[in-house]
Amino acid sequence: MLVPLPIGLFVAALLADLGYWVTASPVAASAAAWLVAAGVVTGAVAAAAGLADFFGNAEIRPLYHARITSPETSRFWRSGRQACCCAGGWAKPKPFCLGACLCRLASSHSWGTRGGTAARWSSVMVSACGRIHGARHEAHRQRSGSGHGAHGGGGGGSHGPHGGHGMEPDATVPQLAAVGMVSTLALALGMVAPANWVNLTLSARDVGGAIMPPGMIMDRDTPAAAMLDMAAVHPREISASYGLEVRGDRRLEPRIEGGVKVFDLETSVIRWAILPDVRVDAYAINGQVPGPRLHIRQGDRVRINVTNRLPESTTIHWHGLILPNEMDGPAEITQEPIPPGGSYRYEFTAGQSGTYFYHSHDHVDRQQALGLYGALIIDPAAPQDEITADHDYVIQLQEWLMREGLTFPAMPMDGGQPNYFTINGRAYPSTDTIRMKVGETLKVRFIGTDNGFIHPMHIHGGPFEVVARDGENIPESARFLADTVNVGPGQRYDVVWQARRPGKWLIHCHIGHHTTNNNVEEKGGGGLMVVIDVQS
């Protein structure tokens, strides 16, 4: 009973892992961890019991010697050696050699207890190893005959060749080796198979069976629970799927209630197209990545109702704004996190103007990296304070990590490096094309909506003028010309570029890898690229 028990526990652990994959239930992940632990314990008990039974019984040694020296057994080992070796010496084992040895060990397996009822079980591999089983049976028959002479000589109490089931324990070293190998293989299967989805360095119980990025490197001191935010988005959590026909950064019009501009935001998990053949699993606001653009005027009273449909809690922070403390958004610092299914109302008066954005401030490294952000544009109360241009375009930067069909939050660490990059939720060549005429001006609002990478953003066709930084206009005397600005996480730059000549001019990140799609260029590039099409 002790031998099949750990094997059954490991198989049950595999089934529990599959159950987690289907249901995303932390209970299933926890059950898998406990089943593996129970399998290890019972396997150790079985091995200890077998060794104690063997080495604690001196009478077993002659029986073992009789078995391994029988003519049939000797012929089997010779044939096995011939199968594994070449004439003239040992050579590289043939592929079926290990299988033959395992069949030999498994087919000769029987157990008994001293003075009690014999307990026997046969390996399922016997049917595939007839010759081996025959050798085993003949050796056992000869040994049983000698056992009958030794133990069944008296007329009373004899029950045939086995002498009233008084046979001694006859576990052999090969049998113990078979048990050890089978248990080890079962343990490896129970642990390694789930590792295709779950990083072995993490506790399944701690991380709820979450799927870690392949190649992530951690030491043993890393708390498993701290790595939850790196887990893949579970496909079971997706509530909707959108193709390229739906774009992000759509302007959200408010409704007016008592002179207050009211916006309704709802977070959810969606599948979002960044290229015709590439879709990421994203955290979205109002079913889009980036979230809707909130466009208000300095002095407006605004109310934002946030409803959370994510599988974890969240909050919203209004990046760069001067607000009442309770409206600022950091979870567990200025407010309680918004639980799944819960809601929260933010209300404040916009006292500033310029380019801002909003983003999650609970599980920030995870949620913002998966798309939970949006632009917040505040026009100045005095129109003359606005720095205008013929065209106004917002660029929100983002990185994505996709592996084996799963989406992970991209992070600047081993195993977390991104392989896709987007502007306003699209990767080139699926980004917008800005159309202008020679002599017109373009105001580009660069927003570092990503949370882990710096992007040197460059515009071809001549320098631009940097007119605002982090929402604040730069005085005319301090404005400067540049052709590249380093946009870090949370930073904003407003630049004005003039179309000097006709042609197709690029806006792009000057880190080459960031202008590829999974390290591949398409139609001249990828990722963080936008084309300005200037007509004469």
BADO-194779 format. One record per residue (C-alpha): residue in one letter; x, y, z. Coordinates in steps of 0.001 Angstrom, whole numbers, padded with zeros to 6 digits, always signed. Each point is the difference from the previous one (the first is absolute). Layout:
BEGIN
aXYZ/...
***
This chain:
BEGIN
m+000000+000000+000000/l+002875+002386+000791/v+001467-000323-003498/p-002965+001078-002172/l-001080+002683+002496/p+002689+002605-000842/i-000484-000674-003696/g-003719+000616+000386/l+000670+003196+001907/f+002296+001318-002729/v-002594-000802-002658/a-002601+001807+002105/a+002351+002998+000177/l+000155+000062-003790/l-003785-000090-000186/a-000192+002853+002510/d+002377+002039-002174/l-002227-000620-002992/g-002950+001027+002132/y+001673+003311+000756/w+000673+000581-003685/v-003696-000478-000755/t-001500+001808+002992/a+002726+002454+001130/s-000950-001002+003547/p+002697+000544+002664/v-001502-002979+001832/a+001104-002292-002833/a+003532+001411+000090/s+000182-000438+003758/a-001321-003551-000307/a+002718-000813-002542/a+002697+001241+002372/w-001350-002066+002889/l-000375-003111-002153/v+003610+000242-001179/a+001147+000416+003608/a-002071-002999+001074/g+001441-002034-002879/v+003540+000820+001077/v-000730-000988+003602/t-001740-003287-000859/g+002707-000821-002540/a+002638+000466+002680/v-002009-002167+002402/a-000373-002730-002642/a+003724+000019-000736/a+000868-000084+003702/a-002434-002854+000636/g+001422-002026-002883/l+003576+000493+001108/a-000834-000843+003613/d-001817-003149-001082/f+002896-001115-002183/f+002949+000736+002238/g-001824-001001+003176/n-000596-003590-001139/a+003069-002246-000324/e-002032-002851-001502/i-000691+001979-003156/r+003616-000041-001135/p+000169-003673-001082/l-003322+000392-001810/y+001326+003018-001868/h+003195-001909-000835/a-002038-002936-001340/r-001964+002295-002224/i+002833+001905-001583/t+002067-003187-000587/s-002762-002043-001672/p+000800-001111-003601/e-002950+001884-001457/t+000913+003223+001779/s+003612-000317-001104/r-001133-000462-003605/f-002150+003102+000261/w+002822+002171+001306/r+002294-001329-002726/s-002575+000828-002674/g-000509+003432+001547/r+003730+000633-000036/q+000119-001050-003632/a-002838+002398-000772/c+001800+002886+001687/c+003582-000720-001016/c+002077-000782-003033/a+002349-002971-000365/g+003428+000671+001361/g-000950+002353+002801/w-002553+002501+001351/a-001345+002531-002415/k-002680+002698-000006/p-003326-001515+001157/k-002631-000571-002627/p-003266+001942+000371/f-002043-003010+001195/c+002564-001123+002596/l-001408+002075+002854/g-003527-001145-000835/a+001074-003662+000084/c+001658+000456+003358/l-003060+001742+001404/c-002239-002773-001320/r+002254-002568+001673/l-000138+001788+003309/a-003720+000691-000073/s-001029-003493-001142/s+001876-001685+002853/h-001722+002023+002685/s-001875-001722+002850/w-000395+000817+003651/g-000829-001981+003127/t-000186+000399+003729/r+001556-002289+002568/g-002496-002649+001167/g-002922+001868-001549/t-002079+000037-003154/a+002075+000351-003157/a-000507+003307-001814/r+000845-000051-003691/w-000311+002376-002862/s+001128-000388-003610/s+001375+002672-002232/v-002044+001127-002969/m+003173-000269-002056/v+000005-003811+000307/s-002237-000396-003049/a+002575+001864-002086/c+002903-001995+001415/g-001112-003645-000356/r+003449-001468-000129/i+001066+001921+003076/h-003100-001070+001855/g+000664-003628-000944/a+003483+000190+001443/r-001360+001554+003147/h-002727-002618+000357/e+002400-002923-000446/a+002428+001426+002526/h-002830+000479+002447/r-001280-003559-000620/q+003416-001503+000750/r+000388+002132+003084/s-003512-000903+001156/g+000782-003710-000417/s+003042+000272+002212/g-002063+002047+002388/h-002554-002826+000120/g+002706-002463+000959/a+001287+002310+002660/h-003258+001203+001456/g-002678-002491-001029/g+001668-003240+001213/g-002415-000513+002871/g-003386-001300-000984/g-001966+002377+002179/g-000401+003575-001042/s+001359-000518-003503/h-001932+001657-002791/g+001849-001028-003125/p+003213+001514-001176/h-000261+003073+002168/g-000433-001814+003241/g-003123+001636+001399/h+000968+003408-001309/g+002874-000045+002451/m+002373+001411-002596/e+002495+002553+001198/p+000232+003511-001425/d+001724-000379-003366/a+000595+003601-001115/t+003231+000211-001938/v+002376+002820-000737/p-001193+000179-003648/q-003575+000190+001256/l+000866+002805+002371/a+001832+001717-002837/a-003122-000350-002155/v-002139+001594+002692/g+002522+002784+000381/m+000172+000641-003725/v-003760-000071-000482/s-000510+002350+002945/t+002729+002322-001276/l-001485+000064-003489/a-003459+000668+001419/l+001396+002807+002125/a+001780+001483-003009/l-003186-000210-002045/g-002061+001560+002763/m+002448+002868+000422/v+001469+000620-003446/a-003183-000223-002073/p-001661+002871+001893/a+003281+001913-000364/n-000874+000496-003653/w-002387+002622+001360/v+001094+000658+003590/n+003529+001069+000956/l+001474-002665+002281/t+001731+002587+002178/l-003362+001278+001193/s-002434-001543+002416/a-003230-000840-001796/r-001833+000653+003228/d+001541+003454+000400/v-000670+001149-003547/g-003277-001835-000504/g+001407-002027-002873/a+000649+003153-002010/i+001995-000364-003208/m+003442+001596+000178/p+001992+001363-002958/p+002347-002583-001564/g+003622+000837+000767/m-000721+002018+003121/i+002944-000284+002409/m-000445+000199+003768/d+001949-001185+002989/r-001452-002086+002804/d-000395+003058+002220/t-002524+001641-002313/p-003457-000068+001627/a-002308-001897-002307/a-002984+002197+000791/a+001994+003035-001140/m+000158-001450-003506/l-003755-000226-000552/d-000025+003234-001975/m+002283-001603-002605/a-002447-002780-000799/a-001675-000391-003363/v-003530+001182-000599/h-002154-003113+000306/p-002086-000538-003165/r-002987-000901+002154/e-000125+003601+001253/i-000557+001541-003445/s-003447+001561-000376/a+000200+001343-003577/s+002192-000002-003101/y+000636+002900-002391/g+001656+000217-003402/l+001797+002834-001749/e-003302+001674-000874/v-000272+001152+003623/r+002581+002542+001082/g+001095+001255+003369/d+000366+003561+001273/r-003527+000855-001161/r-001230+003260+001484/l-002638-000596+002677/e-002719+002623+000149/p-001269+000762+003504/r-003545+000452+001166/i-000840+003066+002067/e-001566-000410+003450/g-000537+003202+001956/g+002828+001750-001801/v+002402-002920+000577/k+001550-001867-002926/v-000542-003695+000707/f+002036-002803-001577/d-000659-003713+000488/l+002998-002337-000220/e-000117-003787+000215/t+003036-002255+000158/s-000046-003487-001530/v+002175-002680-001604/i-000170-000124-003789/r+001817-001433-002994/w+001380+002888-002034/a+001451+000018-003531/i+003312+001828-000344/l+000681-001441-003474/p-002181-001906-002485/d+001312-003341+001272/v+001000+000916+003563/r-002377+000474+002923/v+001013+000655+003567/d-001979-000712+003146/a-000341+003425+001565/y-001444+001899+002928/a-002250+002586-001601/i-002095+003000+000934/n-003341+000177-001790/g+001074-002833-002289/q+002980+001750-001576/v+003776+000352+000302/p+000952+002696+000831/g-003056+000987+001982/p-002255+002805-001230/r+001420+003493-000233/l-001440+002380+002577/h+000027+003542-001422/i-001020+002762+002388/r+000690+003672+000668/q+001912+001603+002827/g-002466+000869+002772/d-002454-002801-000843/r-001524-001973+002826/v+000231-003661-000974/r-001320-003240+001446/i+001363-003350-001156/n-001867-003152+000995/v+002299-003032-000209/t-001446-003534-000023/n+002436-002878+000337/r-000537-003168-002091/l+003547-001271+000399/p+000829-003220+001883/e+001935+002094+002547/s-000417+003324+001751/t+000951+003283-001655/t+000029+003788+000385/i+000556+002972-002335/h+002673+002669+000446/w-000179+003353-001803/h+003641+000429-000900/g+001398+003487+000629/l-003201+001627+001238/i-000310+001977+003227/l-002971-001628+001744/p-001576-000592+003402/n+001982-002811+001577/e-002910-002441+000101/m-000414+000371-003778/d+003638-000727-000887/g-000405-003770-000406/p+002853-001964+001674/a-001511-003218+001342/e+000076-000498+003786/i+001571+003438+000448/t-002634+002540-000999/q-002873-002409-000627/e-001053-003602+000340/p+000558-001996-003212/i-003037-000453-002214/p-000803-003725+000284/p-001144-002113-002958/g-003592+001000-000664/g+000355+003159+002105/s-000002+003669-000952/y+001457+003308+001145/r-000775+003638-000751/y+002758+002526-000620/e-000972+003671-000017/f+002190+003093-000273/t+000438+003341-001702/a+002626+000172-002745/g+002298+002801+001100/q+002721-000554-002610/s+000253-000251-003760/g+002157-002023-002334/t+000739-003622-000907/y-000648-002526+002767/f-001129-003585+000298/y-001699-002390+002392/h+001028-003535+000904/s-000469-002771+002527/h+001647+000447+003384/d-000635-003470+001433/h+002181-002852-001301/v+001532+002771-002097/d+002769-002016-001623/r-002569-002528-001209/q-003075+002043-000842/q+001669+002943-001698/a+002234-002362-001980/l-003129-001793-001228/g-001705+003169-001260/l-001771+001691+002912/y+000660+003649-000879/g-001370+002841-002115/a+000674+003590-001039/l-001336+002976+001942/i+000159+003257-001990/i-000878+003244+001780/d-000434+003139-002083/p+001015+003270+001689/a-002771+002234+001282/a+001426+002855-002089/p+000113-001049-003681/q+003040+002220-000631/d+002024-002199+002348/e-000415-002996-002287/i+002946-000838-002250/t-001784-000881-003198/a+000927-001756-003232/d-001820-001045-003161/h-000134-003609+001199/d+000002-001464+003504/y+001000-003619+000564/v+000379-001964+003256/i+002568-002818+000181/q-000295-002436+002918/l+002858-002491+000240/q-000284-003598+001136/e+001903-003326+000057/w-001389-003535-000084/l+001379-003449+000735/m-001592-002908-001853/r+001220-003586+000310/e-001695-003202-001154/g-003303+001773-000562/l-000057+001574+003476/t+000396+003664+000965/f+002256+000967+002904/p+000649+003460+001450/a+003220+001228-001595/m+002637+000943+002574/p+003690+000983-000192/m+001329-003279+001405/d+001091-003452-001167/g-002975-001820-001429/g-002106+003176-000085/q+001493+001826-002977/p-002640+001051-002563/n-000218-001250-003562/y-002791+002291-001255/f-000354+003791+000248/t-003027+002168-000685/i-001014+003598-000580/n-003595+000585+001085/g-000573-003746+000168/r+001328-000846-003472/a+003351-001167-001351/y+001332+001199-003354/p-001073-000564-002770/s-003433+000131+001675/t+000622+003410+001606/d-001674+003152-001304/t+001260+002018-002937/i-000007+003758+000647/r-000859+001957-003158/m+001242+003563-000448/k+000979+002568-002592/v+003291+001818-000439/g+000180+002985+002345/e-002461-001375+002560/t+000960-000642+003603/l-000543-003070+002149/k-000187+000007+003786/v+001015-003400+001347/r-000774-000807+003635/f+002374-002787+001073/i-001261-001792+003135/g+002069-002604+001846/t-002974-002173+000878/d+002282-003024+000294/n+001510-000727+003402/g+003413-001511-000558/f+001801+001223-003124/i+001427+003213-001446/h-000675+000808-003643/p+002105+002581-001900/m-002677+001275-002402/h+001287+001478-003237/i-001702+001760-002920/h+001496-000026-003493/g-000026+003025-002312/g+001585+002609+002248/p+000007+001044+003637/f-003054+000786+002080/e-000532+002555+002746/v-000526-001257+003550/v-002804+002221+001355/a-001235-001791+003144/r+001217-002557+002498/d-002033-001996+002541/g-003101+002087-000643/e+001672+003371+000462/n+000587+002388-002887/i+003613+001033-000456/p+000453+003801-000262/e+000824+001085-003536/s+003464+001113+001024/a+000790-003476+001366/r-001415-002100-002829/f+002556-001914-002016/l+000430-001975-003192/a+000695-003727+000023/d-000509-003016-002203/t-000257-002570+002818/v-001498+000051+003493/n+000432-002748+002583/v-003484-000874+001206/g+000219-001866+003287/p-002838-001615+001939/g-002417+002699+001133/q+001645+002789-002008/r-001757+002167-002561/y+001442+002197-002733/d-001921+002277-002357/v+001943+000747-003185/v-000907+001957-003134/w+001344-001250-003336/q-000365+001736-003358/a-000413-001854-003287/r+002799+001482-002096/r-000087-002292-003008/p-002386-002527-001519/g+000544-003673+000645/k-000436-002632+002662/w+001717+000915+003239/l+000294-002244+003014/i-000667+000438+003682/h+001740-002880+001774/c+001903-001197+003024/h+003736+000076-000608/i+000609-003347+001722/g+000057-002381-002941/h-001566-002939+001813/h-003004+002176+000853/t-000772+000383-003705/t-000451-003722-000615/n-002838-002432+000579/n+001304-003014+001880/n+003468+000866-001394/v-001315+000064-003577/e-000392+003046-002252/e-003157+000356-002084/k-000250+002531-002835/g+003154+001728+001137/g-000399-000221+003736/g-002446-000725+002784/g-000986+000930+003515/l+000457+003662+000915/m-000307+001602-003427/v-002495+002458-001517/v+000117+001386-003534/i-000618+003688-000753/d-001185+000222-003609/v+000703+003536-001229/q-001529+001140-003262/s+001128+003060-001927/
***
